């Protein structure tokens, strides 16, 4: 299912598309600020280092209640842990394997070895974190894919009571079991089995800690039982390592992680980072990030907006997590007793887990555009999930890494398929999509609307594979949204507008929060027919009427940007024949001050008046979690003026680009350039456009057109051109399939 604008075919002889490498004058790493979205309940992100989609996410733990262990405003550190999911809600996911250096006497209580940090010394950039503790110990961190690398520099004039504490009780949700084995004065191995949700979901990770300097003695503990015991197992265990007075002032640790066993964790620590050159390891991590961030070159625009853009592009690449070892071994999701090797699937397969797909499924349309090689293995990993979901020995609560949720898994696979990334078993993929679409659970109207979309995605794949009967069955299911539409339902002001309601029956108040839907009210899910906006408009007696309702939704501050259910709404005007309103509202929520009445679970005590996205340490408005890159990627895509309202289809809606020019370096060497001439905070309306020098009058653009390379050039102004963008029907999976 591939789409090329006909206008492109007329322009193919004029080779405007570039194939030369992008020359980036400004290193994008200089625009990434990992402290953005780390203050208070704003984003739930962290400053510590990680590789793109890496296994190890190494970051400081402060004394607050952050979901990722860190609040910028906290003034003490209790250690540095190795696992977390960026922007996770609830209590957070991870927090395992806490390590803390310091100077002092033995204690097995975290609150006693917690110590103040010197805030002025704290710094972070991609691949690097540094802070000095009150004791004078300087801490530096970096990572590779499977290894956390610590460098501790102790003050020269304090040689006594130097220690490194390893605590295995630390977990955001709860520790189930852990084991530690002091194998020598340089090597400690073990595992930790930790909860990542209140429903019993858990992950098990194996570790090996290798020290470049031998510790002199140790004291391990299991609760109140303390002593020189080499092996311990339990929920409250740890070890205190004492380093000699005549030892070196600098101690380095390499902490290898594995989802398979301790031996592989030790191999990672020894081999993935060769030797003890911390600076070289940090450069390699930064280099990986630089390579990825250079895929988009922003030219012009404000320094602040470039900082937000590149920081959130960085945040978009933190989840999922690499879960296969360097040798290819991995444990599949739901199968804690099974060990497979990636080479059984494909020579270049790497396995990923740590999913949060209800939140971030739209993000993968950005990843597939900029990083198709990652998308290939992300899709394969989800197909692997289908393949092993119901096999013998299944434990539905097990994940190899911290984990959140799996809804919209089929959408991510379909996104890859429709973009020509098909290096997976299509029959297994389809059977997984089919089972999911047929067996999805939930009685709330929000669940039902999501299920209709899942049926639609299964329909698309059934049609692709020539399964016509199944496709027809899923088409009917996908149209089920019509059966829960109540045309006579009034809004709170008494205006009859029509809403999705339980069984299509009238309810008392459409703004009852979380009564009929998940994390919202009926207004927020009124727009959740991603696959058939025209069909939704027909229920409202036409596009004009639905567009008026959508304007009312925005003008009356009903839109909720802090959560995912309605974040596609600003772009729906493109379907309704009013692309200038998409340009208006997308730009407003990308860069301007707005009023937000709602958080995830109801009304703010006082409406929040603020920009949604900022370059300060709060970064987002209060209670807005980043949700595994869902919100970060929204900003990136909106800033680019390209948004996937229906991520199962290979096209992007055109919004309002915020930069004068940006260039995308594509996988095959092509370059796609977007220019927005005269763009500013006032000039955000598209006046006209050309694609490769030919008039372009569409409010959408296909994936194939972008990856072919070329120049899309907009003329921007401060008044809407209500005639632009109405040529060329937006592709519809419902219409194109039947």
Residue pairs with C-beta under 8 A, 6 or more apart in sequence:
1 418
1 460
1 464
1 649
1 650
1 733
1 736
2 418
2 420
2 650
2 702
2 703
2 704
3 650
3 651
3 702
3 703
3 704
3 705
3 731
4 702
4 704
4 705
4 708
5 691
5 696
5 698
5 701
5 702
5 705
5 728
6 728
7 691
7 694
7 695
7 696
8 691
8 692
8 705
8 708
8 710
10 694
11 691
11 692
11 693
11 694
11 710
14 692
14 693
16 692
16 693
16 710
16 711
17 670
17 671
17 672
17 692
17 708
17 709
17 710
17 711
18 670
18 671
18 673
18 709
19 669
19 670
19 671
19 709
20 671
21 665
21 669
22 294
22 297
22 663
22 665
22 671
24 294
24 297
26 306
27 290
28 290
28 293
28 294
28 296
28 297
28 310
28 313
29 125
29 126
29 286
29 289
29 290
29 293
31 303
31 306
31 307
31 309
31 310
31 311
32 125
32 126
32 289
32 293
32 307
32 310
32 311
32 314
33 124
33 307
33 311
33 615
34 45
34 46
34 47
34 48
34 124
34 125
34 126
34 129
34 311
34 314
35 47
35 72
35 124
35 617
36 43
36 45
36 307
36 308
36 311
36 614
36 615
36 616
36 617
36 619
37 43
37 44
37 45
37 87
37 315
37 617
37 618
37 619
37 620
37 626
38 45
38 46
38 47
38 70
38 71
38 72
38 617
38 619
39 71
39 72
39 73
39 616
39 617
39 618
39 619
40 71
40 72
40 73
40 618
40 622
41 622
41 623
42 618
42 619
42 620
42 621
42 622
42 623
42 624
43 87
43 618
43 619
43 620
43 624
43 625
43 626
43 631
44 66
44 67
44 68
44 86
44 87
44 88
44 89
44 92
44 625
44 626
45 68
45 86
45 87
45 315
45 619
45 626
46 57
46 59
46 60
46 66
46 68
46 69
46 70
46 84
46 86
47 59
47 60
47 70
47 72
47 122
47 124
47 129
48 57
48 58
48 59
48 60
48 70
48 80
48 124
48 129
48 141
49 58
49 59
49 124
49 126
49 127
49 128
49 129
49 141
49 142
49 143
49 282
49 285
50 56
50 57
50 58
50 143
50 318
51 127
51 143
51 144
51 145
51 285
51 288
51 322
52 288
52 289
52 292
52 317
52 318
52 374
53 317
53 318
53 319
53 320
53 321
53 322
53 352
53 374
54 143
54 144
54 145
54 146
54 321
54 322
55 145
55 146
55 257
55 259
55 321
55 322
55 323
55 401
56 82
56 83
56 143
56 144
56 145
56 146
56 147
56 148
56 255
56 257
57 82
57 83
57 84
57 85
57 86
57 94
57 143
57 318
57 321
58 80
58 81
58 82
58 129
58 141
58 142
58 143
58 148
58 150
58 255
59 68
59 69
59 70
59 80
59 81
59 84
59 129
59 141
60 69
60 70
60 77
60 79
60 80
60 117
60 129
60 131
61 69
61 70
61 77
61 78
61 79
61 80
61 81
61 95
61 98
61 170
62 69
62 70
62 71
62 74
62 75
62 76
62 77
62 78
63 74
63 76
63 78
63 114
64 70
64 71
64 73
64 74
65 71
66 92
67 87
67 88
67 89
67 90
67 91
67 92
67 93
67 172
67 625
68 84
68 85
68 86
68 87
68 88
68 92
68 94
69 81
69 84
69 92
69 94
69 95
69 172
72 617
75 116
75 117
75 119
76 114
76 115
76 116
76 117
77 100
77 114
77 115
77 116
77 117
77 131
77 133
78 98
78 100
78 110
78 111
78 113
78 114
79 98
79 99
79 100
79 110
79 113
79 114
79 165
79 167
79 170
80 98
80 99
80 100
80 139
80 141
80 148
80 150
81 94
81 95
81 96
81 97
81 98
81 99
81 170
82 96
82 97
82 148
82 207
82 255
82 257
83 94
83 95
83 96
83 97
83 194
83 203
83 205
83 257
83 401
83 402
84 92
84 93
84 94
84 95
84 172
84 402
85 92
85 93
85 94
85 319
85 321
85 354
85 356
85 402
85 403
85 404
85 628
86 315
86 318
86 319
86 626
86 628
86 629
87 315
87 625
87 626
87 627
87 628
87 629
87 630
87 631
87 632
88 94
88 356
88 402
88 404
88 625
88 627
88 628
89 600
89 625
89 627
90 197
90 198
91 172
91 173
91 198
92 172
92 173
93 172
93 173
93 196
93 197
93 354
93 402
93 403
93 404
94 171
94 172
94 194
94 196
94 402
95 170
95 171
95 172
95 194
96 168
96 170
96 171
96 192
96 194
96 205
97 166
97 168
97 170
97 192
97 205
97 207
97 255
97 257
98 110
98 166
98 167
98 168
98 170
99 150
99 164
99 165
99 166
99 167
99 209
99 253
99 255
100 113
100 114
100 164
100 165
100 167
101 133
101 137
101 139
101 150
101 152
101 154
101 162
101 163
101 164
101 165
101 251
102 113
102 115
102 133
102 135
102 137
102 162
102 163
102 165
103 135
103 136
103 137
103 154
103 155
103 158
103 160
103 161
103 162
103 163
104 113
104 135
104 161
104 163
105 161
106 163
106 219
106 226
106 240
106 242
107 113
107 240
108 219
108 221
108 226
108 238
108 240
110 167
110 169
110 170
113 165
115 133
115 134
115 135
116 133
116 134
117 131
117 132
117 133
117 134
118 131
118 132
118 133
118 134
121 130
121 131
121 132
121 138
122 130
122 131
123 129
123 130
123 131
124 130
125 286
126 285
126 286
126 289
126 290
126 293
126 314
127 142
127 143
127 282
127 283
127 284
127 285
127 286
127 288
127 289
128 140
128 141
128 142
128 282
128 285
128 286
129 139
129 140
129 141
129 142
130 138
130 139
130 140
130 141
131 138
131 139
132 138
132 139
133 139
135 155
135 158
136 154
136 155
136 158
137 152
137 153
137 154
137 155
138 152
138 153
139 150
139 151
139 152
140 150
140 151
140 152
140 153
140 278
141 148
141 149
141 150
141 151
142 149
142 278
142 281
142 282
142 285
143 149
143 285
144 272
144 273
144 281
144 284
144 285
145 272
145 322
145 326
146 256
146 257
146 258
146 265
146 268
146 272
146 322
146 325
146 326
147 254
147 255
147 256
147 257
147 268
147 269
147 272
147 273
148 253
148 254
148 255
148 257
149 252
149 253
149 254
149 255
149 273
149 278
149 281
149 282
150 252
150 253
150 254
150 255
151 250
151 251
151 252
151 278
152 164
152 250
152 251
152 252
152 253
153 249
153 250
154 162
154 243
154 249
154 250
154 251
155 249
156 249
159 245
159 246
160 245
161 242
162 242
162 243
162 245
162 247
162 251
163 240
163 241
163 242
163 243
164 211
164 215
164 240
164 241
164 243
164 251
164 253
165 238
165 239
165 240
165 241
166 180
166 188
166 209
166 238
166 239
166 240
166 241
167 238
168 175
168 178
168 180
168 190
168 192
168 237
168 238
169 175
169 178
169 235
169 236
169 237
169 238
171 192
171 194
171 195
172 196
173 194
173 195
173 196
173 197
173 198
174 194
174 195
175 192
175 193
175 194
175 195
175 235
175 236
176 193
176 194
176 195
176 202
176 235
177 192
177 193
177 233
177 234
177 235
178 190
178 191
178 192
178 193
178 233
178 234
178 235
178 237
179 190
179 191
179 192
179 231
179 232
179 233
179 237
180 188
180 189
180 190
180 220
180 231
180 232
180 233
180 237
180 238
180 239
181 188
181 189
181 190
181 230
181 231
181 262
182 188
182 218
182 220
182 230
182 231
182 239
183 189
183 230
184 214
185 211
185 214
185 215
185 216
186 210
186 211
186 212
186 213
186 214
186 215
187 208
187 209
187 210
187 211
187 266
188 208
188 209
188 239
189 206
189 207
189 208
189 209
189 262
189 265
189 266
190 206
190 207
190 262
191 204
191 205
191 206
191 207
191 262
192 204
192 205
192 207
193 202
193 203
193 204
194 202
194 203
194 204
194 205
194 402
195 201
195 202
196 202
196 203
196 399
196 402
196 403
196 404
197 403
197 404
199 397
200 397
201 397
201 398
201 399
201 403
202 397
202 398
202 399
203 398
203 399
203 400
203 401
203 402
203 403
204 259
204 336
204 398
204 400
205 257
205 258
205 259
205 400
205 401
206 257
206 258
206 259
206 260
206 261
206 262
206 264
206 265
207 255
207 256
207 257
207 258
207 262
207 265
208 255
208 256
208 262
208 265
208 266
208 268
208 269
209 253
209 254
209 255
209 269
210 253
210 254
210 255
210 256
210 266
210 269
210 270
211 241
211 251
211 252
211 253
212 251
212 252
212 253
212 276
213 243
213 247
213 248
213 250
213 251
213 252
214 244
214 247
215 241
215 242
215 243
215 244
216 242
216 243
216 244
216 247
217 228
217 242
218 228
218 239
218 240
218 241
218 242
219 226
219 227
219 228
219 239
219 240
219 242
220 226
220 227
220 228
220 229
220 230
220 232
220 237
220 238
220 239
220 240
221 227
221 232
221 236
221 237
221 238
221 239
221 240
222 229
222 232
222 233
222 234
222 236
222 237
223 234
223 236
232 239
243 251
252 276
252 278
254 269
254 270
254 273
254 276
255 269
256 264
256 265
256 266
256 267
256 268
256 269
256 270
256 272
257 265
257 268
258 264
258 265
258 268
258 325
259 323
259 324
259 325
259 330
259 331
259 353
259 400
259 401
260 325
260 329
260 330
260 331
260 339
264 325
264 326
264 327
264 329
267 325
267 326
267 327
268 325
268 326
271 326
272 326
273 281
289 314
292 317
292 370
292 371
293 310
293 313
293 314
294 665
295 370
295 371
295 664
295 665
296 313
296 370
296 640
296 662
296 663
296 664
296 665
297 662
297 663
297 665
298 306
298 309
298 310
298 659
298 661
298 662
299 659
299 660
299 661
299 662
299 663
300 659
300 660
300 661
301 658
301 659
301 660
304 615
305 591
305 639
305 658
305 659
306 659
307 615
308 613
308 614
308 615
308 635
308 639
309 635
309 636
309 639
309 659
311 615
311 632
312 613
312 631
312 632
312 633
312 635
312 636
313 632
313 636
314 632
315 626
315 629
315 632
315 633
316 363
316 366
316 367
316 629
316 632
316 633
316 636
317 367
317 371
317 629
318 628
318 629
319 354
319 355
319 356
319 360
319 628
319 629
320 352
320 353
320 354
320 355
320 378
320 381
321 352
321 353
321 354
321 401
321 402
322 350
322 351
322 352
323 330
323 331
323 351
323 352
323 353
323 354
323 400
323 401
324 330
324 342
324 349
324 350
324 351
327 341
328 341
328 342
328 343
328 349
329 339
329 340
329 341
329 342
330 339
330 340
330 341
330 342
330 351
330 400
331 338
331 339
331 340
331 400
332 338
332 340
332 351
332 384
332 385
332 387
332 388
332 400
333 353
333 384
333 385
333 388
333 389
333 398
333 399
333 400
333 403
334 385
334 388
334 389
334 394
334 395
334 396
334 398
335 388
335 391
335 393
335 394
335 395
335 398
336 393
336 395
336 398
337 393
338 388
338 391
338 393
342 349
342 350
342 351
343 349
345 380
345 384
346 380
346 423
348 376
348 377
349 377
349 380
350 377
351 377
351 380
351 381
351 384
352 377
352 378
352 381
353 381
353 399
353 400
353 401
353 403
354 399
354 401
354 402
354 403
354 404
355 403
355 404
355 405
355 406
355 409
356 404
356 405
356 627
356 628
356 630
357 405
357 406
357 407
357 408
357 409
357 411
357 412
358 404
358 405
358 406
358 407
358 408
358 564
359 404
359 405
359 564
359 627
359 628
359 630
360 627
360 628
360 629
360 630
360 633
361 407
361 408
361 411
361 412
361 647
362 567
362 568
362 630
362 633
362 634
362 637
362 644
362 647
363 628
363 629
363 630
363 632
363 633
364 375
364 378
364 411
364 412
364 415
364 416
364 647
365 415
365 637
365 644
365 647
365 652
366 633
366 636
366 637
366 644
367 374
367 375
367 378
368 375
368 415
368 416
368 419
368 421
368 703
369 419
369 642
369 664
369 703
369 706
369 707
370 664
372 419
372 421
372 667
373 667
375 415
375 416
375 419
375 421
376 416
376 421
376 423
378 412
378 416
379 412
379 413
379 416
379 417
379 421
379 423
379 424
379 429
380 423
380 424
382 409
382 412
382 413
382 429
382 432
383 413
383 424
383 425
383 428
383 429
383 432
385 406
385 409
385 432
386 428
386 429
386 431
386 432
386 433
386 435
387 425
387 428
387 432
388 394
389 432
389 435
404 628
407 440
407 450
407 454
408 450
408 454
409 432
409 436
410 432
410 433
410 436
410 437
410 454
410 457
410 458
410 461
410 648
411 453
411 454
411 457
411 647
411 648
412 647
413 424
413 429
413 432
413 433
413 461
414 433
414 457
414 460
414 461
414 648
415 644
415 647
415 648
415 650
416 422
416 424
417 426
417 429
417 461
417 464
418 460
418 648
418 649
418 650
418 703
419 650
419 703
426 461
426 464
426 465
427 465
429 461
430 458
430 461
430 462
430 465
430 467
433 454
433 457
433 458
433 461
434 458
434 462
434 470
436 454
436 458
437 451
437 454
437 455
437 457
437 458
437 474
437 477
440 447
440 450
440 451
440 454
441 447
442 448
442 450
442 451
444 502
444 516
444 517
444 518
445 484
445 500
445 501
445 502
445 516
445 517
445 522
445 525
446 516
446 517
446 518
446 520
446 525
446 528
446 565
447 518
448 480
448 481
448 484
448 500
449 481
449 484
449 500
449 525
449 528
449 529
450 528
451 477
451 480
452 477
452 478
452 479
452 480
452 481
452 529
452 531
453 478
453 528
453 529
453 530
453 531
455 474
455 477
455 478
455 480
456 474
456 475
456 478
456 531
456 532
456 648
456 733
456 734
457 531
457 648
458 470
458 474
459 470
459 471
459 474
459 475
459 477
459 478
459 733
459 737
460 648
460 733
460 737
462 468
462 470
462 471
462 474
463 471
463 737
471 737
471 738
475 734
475 737
475 738
478 531
478 532
478 734
479 532
479 535
479 734
481 500
481 529
481 532
481 535
481 536
482 535
482 539
483 504
484 500
484 501
484 502
484 503
484 504
485 498
485 499
485 500
485 501
485 504
485 539
486 498
486 499
486 500
486 501
486 504
486 505
486 506
486 507
487 496
487 498
487 539
488 496
488 498
488 506
489 496
489 497
489 498
489 499
489 501
489 506
489 507
489 510
489 522
490 496
490 497
490 506
490 510
491 497
491 499
491 510
491 523
492 509
492 510
492 511
497 540
497 549
498 539
498 540
499 507
499 510
499 522
499 523
499 526
500 522
500 525
500 526
500 528
501 507
501 510
501 516
501 522
502 516
507 515
507 516
507 522
510 521
510 522
510 523
511 521
511 522
511 523
512 521
512 522
513 520
513 521
513 598
513 601
513 602
513 603
514 520
514 521
514 601
514 602
515 521
516 522
517 524
517 525
517 565
518 565
519 563
519 565
519 600
519 601
520 560
520 563
520 565
520 566
520 598
520 600
523 553
523 558
523 566
524 558
524 560
524 563
524 565
524 566
524 598
525 565
525 566
526 549
526 553
527 536
527 550
527 553
527 566
527 568
527 569
527 572
528 565
528 566
529 535
529 536
530 568
530 645
530 646
530 647
531 646
531 648
531 732
531 733
531 734
532 732
532 734
533 572
533 575
533 576
533 645
533 732
534 543
534 575
534 732
534 735
535 734
536 546
537 543
537 545
537 546
537 575
537 576
540 546
540 549
543 575
543 576
543 577
544 576
544 577
546 576
547 573
547 576
547 577
547 578
547 581
550 569
550 572
550 573
550 576
550 581
551 581
552 558
553 559
553 569
554 569
554 570
554 585
557 594
557 595
557 596
557 597
557 607
558 597
559 566
559 569
559 570
559 589
560 566
560 596
560 597
560 598
561 567
561 589
561 594
561 596
561 612
561 621
561 624
562 596
562 598
562 599
562 600
562 620
562 621
562 623
562 624
562 625
563 599
563 600
563 624
564 627
564 630
567 630
567 631
567 634
568 643
568 645
569 585
570 582
570 585
570 586
570 588
570 589
570 638
570 655
571 582
571 586
571 643
571 645
571 653
571 655
572 582
572 645
573 579
573 580
573 581
573 582
573 585
574 582
574 645
574 653
574 654
574 699
574 700
574 725
574 730
575 645
575 730
577 726
578 722
579 654
579 686
579 699
579 724
579 725
579 726
580 685
580 686
580 720
580 721
580 722
580 724
580 725
581 720
582 653
582 654
582 655
582 656
582 699
583 655
583 656
583 684
583 685
583 686
583 720
584 656
584 684
584 685
584 720
586 638
586 641
586 643
586 655
586 656
587 655
587 656
587 658
587 684
588 594
589 612
589 638
590 612
590 613
590 635
590 638
590 639
590 656
590 658
591 611
591 613
591 658
591 681
592 611
592 681
593 609
593 610
593 611
594 609
594 610
594 611
594 612
595 607
595 608
595 609
596 604
596 607
596 608
596 609
596 610
596 612
596 621
597 603
597 604
597 607
598 604
599 622
599 623
599 624
600 623
604 622
608 621
608 622
610 621
612 620
612 621
612 624
613 619
613 620
613 635
614 620
620 626
620 631
624 631
625 631
626 632
637 643
637 644
637 652
638 655
638 656
638 658
639 657
639 658
639 659
640 657
640 662
640 674
641 654
641 655
641 656
641 657
641 658
641 674
641 676
641 714
642 652
642 653
642 654
642 655
642 701
642 706
643 652
643 653
643 655
644 651
644 652
644 653
645 653
646 733
648 733
649 731
649 732
649 733
650 702
650 703
650 704
651 700
651 701
651 702
651 703
651 730
651 731
652 700
652 701
652 702
652 703
652 706
653 699
653 700
653 730
654 686
654 698
654 699
654 700
654 701
654 725
656 684
656 685
656 686
656 716
657 674
657 676
657 679
657 714
658 676
658 679
658 684
659 676
659 679
660 675
660 676
660 677
660 679
661 673
661 674
661 675
661 676
662 673
662 674
663 671
663 672
663 673
663 674
664 671
664 672
664 673
664 674
664 706
665 671
666 672
666 706
666 707
666 709
667 707
668 707
670 707
670 708
670 709
671 709
672 706
672 707
672 708
672 709
672 710
672 711
672 712
673 710
673 711
673 712
674 711
674 712
674 713
674 714
675 711
675 712
675 713
675 714
676 714
676 716
677 713
677 714
677 715
677 716
678 715
678 716
678 717
679 714
679 716
680 716
682 718
683 716
683 717
683 718
684 716
684 718
685 716
685 717
685 718
685 719
685 720
685 721
686 714
686 715
686 716
686 721
686 724
686 725
687 714
687 715
687 716
687 717
687 721
687 724
688 695
688 714
688 715
688 721
688 724
689 695
689 696
689 697
689 712
689 713
689 714
689 715
689 724
690 696
690 711
690 712
690 713
691 701
691 705
691 710
691 711
691 712
691 713
692 710
692 711
693 711
696 712
697 724
697 725
697 726
697 727
697 728
698 725
698 727
698 728
699 724
699 725
699 726
699 730
700 728
700 730
700 731
701 712
702 731
